[in-house]
Amino acid sequence: MDRNGDIRKRKQSPVHINRPPKHFKPELLDLSDGASTPDEMHMNGIESDGEASALLPSTATADTAEWQATIEKVVRNVVSIHFCQTCSFDTDAACSSEATGFVVDAERGYILTNRHVVGAGPFWGYCIFDNHEECDVYPVYRDPVHDFGILRFDPKAIKYMPLTELTLRPDLAKVGAEIRVVGNDAGEKLSILSGVISRLDRNAPEYGEGYCDFNTNYIQAAAAASGGSSGSPVVNIDGFAIALQAGGRNDGAATDYFLPLDRPLRALECVRKGLPVERGTIQTQWMIKPFDECRRLGLSPECENMIRQHFPKETGMLVAEIILPEGPADKKLEEGDVLVRVNGQLLTQFIPLDAILDSSVGGKIKIQVQRGGKDVEVEMDIGDLHAITPDRFVTVGGASFHNLSYQQARLYAIAVKGVFICEAAGSFRFESTDSGWILDSIDQKKTPDLDTFIEVVKNIPDRARVVVTYKHLRDLHTLSTSIIYMDRHWAKKMRMAVRNDNTGIWDFTDLAEPLPALPPKRCKADFITLDATAHPAAGDAIRSFVRVSCTMPLKLDGFPRTKKVGFGLVIDADKGLVVVSRSTVPYDLCDMSITIADSIIVEGKVRFMHPLANYTIIQYDPALVDAPVKTAKLSTVPIKQGASTIFLGFNQNFRAVLTPTTVTDITTVAIPSNPAAPRYRAINLDAITVDTGLSGQCGSGVLIAEDGAIEALWLNYLGERSHHSSKDVEYHLGLSAPTLLPIIDQIRADAVPELRILNIETNTVQMSQVRIMGVSESWISAVAAANPSRHQLFMVRKIDCPPSIGADDSQNLKEGDIILTLNGQLITRVSEFDIMYTNAVLTALVVRNGQELTLQVPTLPTTDLETTRAVIFCGAILHRPHHAVRQQISKLHSEVYVSARTRGSPSYQYGLAPTNFITAVNDKPTPTLTEFLREVTRIKDNTYFRLRLVTFDNVPWVATIKKCEHYFPTVEYCKVEDGSWTRKGFGEDGGAGGLAGEIGGVDEVNGVVDGGDEGEA
């Protein structure tokens, strides 16, 4: 797990600390166990050689026979830990990774590793011994502050090697001692590093805004461990564990940092005896500072002389660095106080201070400090460190919450209170995808703690819109206000998760059932007017626009977002029909909010999604709207190149902008496909461009004639993912209005358009090209006569994969065919392909290999193109290959397609990637989701099973995955006859990871994590 740090220095006030820029590389450290991916490390300004780098090989000089014998004994105790932190919690995001641990009690089955491996939240993992035997591990203790945790395994599960243990000897860590670090390279093979201890009194390293250890000294060694080794034992030549590998510099310096084993040894003894591990705190961070700095802070010569005589080898003292407000030491200690005595005992080190605090929980202590050269003695209560470390969280509305932790409070020097949003997703996805939000109030009621939050949320009905106020930990001066839409239907259950240290898993309980949605009320509003416009008819078109916000609980069809916002055009005010870009409403498993006149919010539903032309028709209830909404008048005559028109669009601030302009071009374009994760795109498209810079700033709008007729829609088109910025490329283009009329007429008549399409993608070819390809002169002359403005024909660029496996495509067109006519109609314009929508078979005249050929080409129904069923299994979202997949692939290997996966899930840990096809479960073929569900529901929980898969590039492979219903329950979503969706759970329908993943909090579509809300006005 790579953790990099001292990137945040403590010289400035923690409240004002900002994330360092990407080029900033001060002391770079890594808590080395492979949890951060190379992408994440690059984002933080960290360079890495791989996902979980190896420990460097041992030095070139061969070890002595004595060292060789020691290492042979040690390696039998070292294990590779493979684990998932199944959901975001406290400072840690959900992840899957590998680390190292070592057996410290063979009889009871205890393994010591790092706290940042065990994590503060739900943990699911297993360990592999030196002889490659495997067994499950469960956390029994994670220290609230120090970087160590204890895992439990079943010693009886290890049958083929005798179990031994390493003895913890913190007293043997000495400066100059030669040591070996025995770890694992990405959980694969043993790696041994040699070094020499150079310091025993280094302050704990800072790792940025994640988990950090503090209030302990660290051991520094002249070594060079990198990723993959967190939790490794640091052993001496006698085979004793004298320290625990934790971090190291990642900037080329050969330096590593080890945690002393004094406190781990005490915790292990308590766990062995079944006793609680008492941990005391006064909510103060201390730092080791040398005598010269202590003198500058006011250490008196007399006190320094006393300390030096009592501790002749010491070079510094403990100084108060951060004192948390409202804590036991608040207003009693001050930053810069030099610690002299605790309960009358002289102290210069963390270990005796920890011992006093841990043995005094619930009691009082007396502390003497020097402040500005004067002795100050204070008495204070000792708090329970476990009480300010969260051990429970609540999921509601797709987000997760717990009380603010001591870790976060210490990082920003604030009081340990408030509700922390550990997974800001679903209803609680705010304007930034950053974690670190503190909830101040909801529904105008303060939420000072988790219990109050639960009681407030219980009384909020489903689909309610409520006001929330919140702050970010990095900007506590600013109180933000938002209105959220409370989802209690997709993520219906409000669940409490509580850590269970006896079992090592988190227990889930359902809280109150959600209140039903309140009936909507009719509201009144007026539209704005565009002042001083020279085009009153165009300005009046503002009454035909509504804002559409679409929220998707699942990432289907390779779509990269969970929320999109755009503008739609009202095409029938009496029926509440609106046309909007399909990049705003990509599929109908969603919630839609339609805002009218910036005042009235009503719910919407999908009526029609065009398979090719990039628009969706949605509907709201006009009875709820008392506003002068105007039905847009669509032109029946196609707009032409060079024509004057008026551009009315909506910019990024959702403001209407209007300007006269000219149509610069109408040309057939191809929206590029996204090869990494196929998703919906418009094809066979005649795109309109205009001569105004506003067109590039507006993703929604229209082109309007002087009489107010809508000549074209201005739409946002989702394209490919940029390789340079890792953002989605979007195109803003015009769509001729007359092409919508046949569909609109059917929907107005309450009919369901049942279109048929040719399963092809075309591109235009010019006459110079088709002549070479065998098209006769007579046809070339006919093209010139039929389309004087554009002399072109269409060539089949790509044939879609048939929707059903094994479907007969013998009558289909083929790649390279030049299409001359369809049903006798010469085809020189994209609009002339519309003949396919209403014909089951088309008579096509094509030129193939220089010869004219007549075909009876079947068209395909579009009724089964859309996704109507999805399954969440082991954190992966599965459904039939959607249309975009069929457009980009030549063969469907099965109808079980991996669309997305959740971080920290089994699917992520075992490499089940988006765009994979699952063909068999335990060698039982699974051609459809029905067979897949039948087989996986037979698998016993927490056991391995085999999946046969095929990549998008037709490469077969086999994965072994362990089922985890507790954290990642199997859930099925199905669309029913009335157009709504139902949700069905299998077995243990509960768990934090599953619920978080369902609403896209940590979903990935081919390695791309959801980027958050997005407007495209």
Secondary structure, DSSP 4 states (H G I P E B T S, - for coil): -----S-S-SSS-GGG--PPPTT--SS-B---SS-S-HHHHHHTT---SSTTPPPPPPPSSPPPHHHHHHHHHHHTTEEEEEEEE-S-BTTB--EEEEEEEEEEETTTTEEEE-HHHH-SS-EEEEEE-TT--EEEEEEEEE-SSSS-EEEE--GGG--SS----PPB-GGG--TT-EEEEEEEETTTEEEEEEEEEEEEEEEPPP-TTS----SSEEEEEE----TT-TT-EEE-TTS-EEEEEEEEB-SS---EEEEESHHHHHHHHHHHTT-----EE-SEEEEEEEHHHHHHTT--HHHHHHHHHHSTT--EEEEEEEE-TTSTTTTTS-TTPEEEEETTEE--SHHHHHHHHHT-TTSEEEEEEEETTEEEEEEEE-EEGGGGS--EEEEETTEEEEEPPHHHHHHHT--S-SEEEEE--GGG--SS--S-EEEEEETTEE--SHHHHHHHHHTSBTT-EEEEEEEETTEEEEEEEEEEE---STT---EEEEE-TTTSSEEEEE-PPPBPPPPP--EE------TT-S-HHHHHGGGGEEEEEEE-SS--TT---SEEEEEEEEEETTTTEEEEETTTS-SSSSEEEEEETTTEEEEEEEEEE-SSSSEEEEEE-GGGEES------B-SS---TT-EEEEEEE-TTS-EEEEEEEEEEEEEE-PPP-TTS------SEEEEEES-THHHH-SEEEEE-TTS-EEEEEEEEEEEEPTTT-SEEEEEEEEEGGGGHHHHHHHHTT-----EE-SEEEEEEEHHHHHHTT--HHHHHHHHHH-TT--EEEEEEEEPPPSSTT---TTS--TTPEEEEETTEE--SGGGGGGGGG-SEEEEEEEETTEEEEEEEEPEESTTTS--EEEEETTEEEE---HHHHHH-S----S-EEEEEETTSHHHHTT--TT-EEEEETTEE--SHHHHHHHHTTSPTT-EEEEEEE-TTS-EEEEEEE--TTTS-EEEEEE-TTS-EEEEEESS---HHHHHHHTTSSEEETTEEP---EE--
